[in-house]
Amino acid sequence: MKILQVIDRLEAGGAERLLISITHLLADKDVSSGVLLFNDGGALDKELDPRVEVHLLNRTNKFNLFTLYKAHRICKQYDIVHAHLRHVYAYIRMAQLLFGGKYKLLLHDHAAITNDVPVRMRRIFKPRYYIGVNEEQTNWAIKTIGVEQQNVFLLQNTVLAKELSSNLRPGSKKVILIANIRQVKNIEFAISLCRSMGWQLDIYGNIIEQEYYDRLKELAGDDNGINIITGVTDFSSLYRQYNLAIHCSPKETGPLVLIEYLAVGLPFIAYQTGSAADIIAAELPQLFMQNFEPEQWQQRITEIIQNEDLPRQMQQLFKMNFNPEDYINKCLQIYQSVHS
């Protein structure tokens, strides 16, 4: 059984990081696999497992039939084509409709659900096989999209954990925020909160909305305690430099970054949204807020920092609920179910 994962470009996002994790996990299992990128030059290109074959479309126009046929010729070399993101799935589905192909095409959905059926999933584009990262998505796929229940699979996210050892000076107060820079991430709340507490805040992310980035830069001003850093993709060596992580987005499907914090035992505070947050909150509710009242966040941060056993509890919870070994075994079960 040969597996091909497909995505448009490896920018620094949750779906992209998950694809990279899967490449490493499949290679460790000696599963024959490849990756198809519509374009290269993404921030995470170098993080792909070197044992995995990479195919490149160099797509400049999604309506170019020659490029579409090239995608078809690559996909037909594999048994399972695992497409991440809806627009990527729709493109490969178009190639399959036009040129055929016996491979089984899976949609791995990373987007929030909608009340209506998205255009990319209607009629002949309705996915036969659907992977959701939370139960809200899988229920939606069955009830709204109309995917047969036996072809809908729940596959909650994972990350590849690395060891964390503290590199903090006594008395330091440093907070890390990792999020692509766009308005929905509510980064200005973190700036205001950390400034009022006298804590240093380092914001890492790619600029998605230039106007919002400019607004954040203006809000940060000349304050040396508020730093916005772009272009970083590997945070494993940075976590040890911080006392706390913060996540302020009011709407997420994951978010994957919370699983990373959990894996390395970095205490965090976050607004509760997304499947990962719900799972973590069931065991460690003190890490989550249900409002954006600054005084309550400040009080909770004090409580979190004072809990010296929290990092151990977090790492234990990661091993129980987000273990990469369990993840790839379930992923392989899905492939086998689809392939049989």
Secondary structure by P-SEA (a helix, b strand, c coil): cbbbbbbccccccaaaaaaaaaaaaaaaaccccbbbbccccccccccccccbbbbbccccccccaaaaaaaaaaaaaccbbbbccaaaaaaaaaaaaaccccbbbbbbccccccccccccccccccccbbbbccaaaaaaaacccccccccbbbbbbbbbbbbbbbccccbbbbbbbbcccccccaaaaaaaaaaaacbbbbbbcccccaaaaaaaaaaacccccbbbbcccccccccccccccccccccccccaaaaaaaaaaccccccccccaaaaaaaacccccccccccaaaaaaaaaaaaaccaaaaaaaaaaaacccaaaaaaaaaaaaaaaac
